Amino acid sequence: MRRLRQLYGPTQAAFCRRYGFSLSQWANFEAGKPVGHKAGMQLIASIPDLSLDWIYLGSISGLSIGMARKLGELPPENDGKVTNLSPRRS
């Protein structure tokens, strides 16, 4: 949650003002306390390409590739490494 806030914040106060959270509520999320359903829905409604799977489970399966990269879940596109995630066709 800290990475998300750093992308869209950059401070807790700025992030909370922008997305309608109290500072104490957001500090709890950054400390690892559970994000409630209402807060999770508020986040995905406000931040394009964010997913409940990432918020609740840390799973990148519902994220766009761009969002996964922004959050640091995937390496940057131009990191010099070649990664082929699709099977080879013969």
Protein Blocks (a to p, Z undefined) as FASTA:
>chain_A
ZZmmmmmmmmmklmmmmnopafklmmmmmnopacdfklmmmmmmmmghiafklmmnopak
lpcfklmmmnopaccfklopacdfbdcdZZ
